[in-house]
């Protein structure tokens, strides 16, 4: 047995689960190449679409020195982190059920939250790579401004975003653990965030009453911080309101979502539905 | 904690909610537990014993094994594994047990045998170096040496079972729990697998083993004692000779028929 401290044991388990997913993914060699070109098509379609979006209201609402293409590319690329957080925990649970490994994983000395966290690492790393490719194509072919961006600041915003989004993801997984299909948690969060989160347009173009809802979703803070760091070249201190907002979401959501998840897990062990689809 | 008992069950009951579909499922998203799967099951298994569960489909065998592996929580009663309560001390219980089911889809098919074993060893808190040593140690007696560097999807069902048993034994559990271990094996592979269980698991390590099976020859060959379940109730629990004597029968199959016929029929 390993006598290392619990924290190190958990890190090792996260690494093992990451390696597992990397090994499985790398056995499908063509998928990665397809991913790269998919990102090119995505980036190109936003660019050409942005050529049509000419409105004085929008131009006034965009941060100074920013064109619509750059604004939308950051929005779309980083909004995916929310979608990923909402689906990755569900997906890893579903995958373990489907390939028959869930019971074998659950009889190990590793708790389900650690298994789910470890299983979400690879998707997040892959998403980060895809985001980098999106932005890379945007810079290479369509003039996305990379120079002057505050990358350490952007990474801080990203880390805080993943924490906040994961709280929502665990809530979503709890729902699926108990009810198996149809996920209103996912639907409500993604729906609200798509409309008011500022992915495709600045929230200042929303009617005043709808703007209040924008501050109820962490994606608003995340995109605002990302755009300020990458497009607005803002120093860390100017990013603090966004990072603070995201950390506040994480501080509230993570304990609540883990409590609900524990309840849901216990419930499935009582009803015998843990391994059901 | 019950001393000198590998497994101790006291009036274990398990009820499930009814499976609802359509509008009923919508109206009752959280149903009450009304469908009985186990009703007042009690028995003890001393360390080193091989103990079998037999009974028709739906008798409660797999439910009982899932309770012992902490995958289910009993509705009432107490179940202890290695002296630890399955509901209150699940992590300590999991340290005591190795678990293997007869299904052949229980590994990551695109990883090699070794990659799978290293992963599960790590999840059982075994360091990489210790895992490598342990895999090498198990490799010869379990006959998995040649399988370790191959992707699991290329292995036969029999070999996947060997790998599954090796996984269950990685952390040196004192109790092995097997759910229909030879379900998907052909007769020859099943016979070889049983020999292997007797020689390498029970004989060489003195591991306590509890398994569920529909194959009566397997039960006769492996088990020291046999528990007969019917409709969630424990009808009898004895040695093969004891069961035959109690039923006044010549074979285990006849004994099961007679004991099951004698059992009082009840509505759930």
Interface residues (C-beta under 8 A of the other chain):
Chain A: X1 X2 X4 X9 X12 X13 X16 X17 X19 X20 X23 X24 X27 X99 X100 X101 X103 X104 X105 X106 X107 X108 X109 X110 X115 X178 X179 X266 X267 X269 X270 X271 X272 X274 X275
Chain B: X14 X16 X17 X29 X30 X33 X37 X63 X66 X69 X70 X71 X72 X73 X75 X91 X94 X95 X97 X99 X101 X103 X105 X106 X107 X108 X109 X110 X111 X115 X118 X119 X120 X122 X123 X124 X125 X126 X127 X130 X151 X167 X171
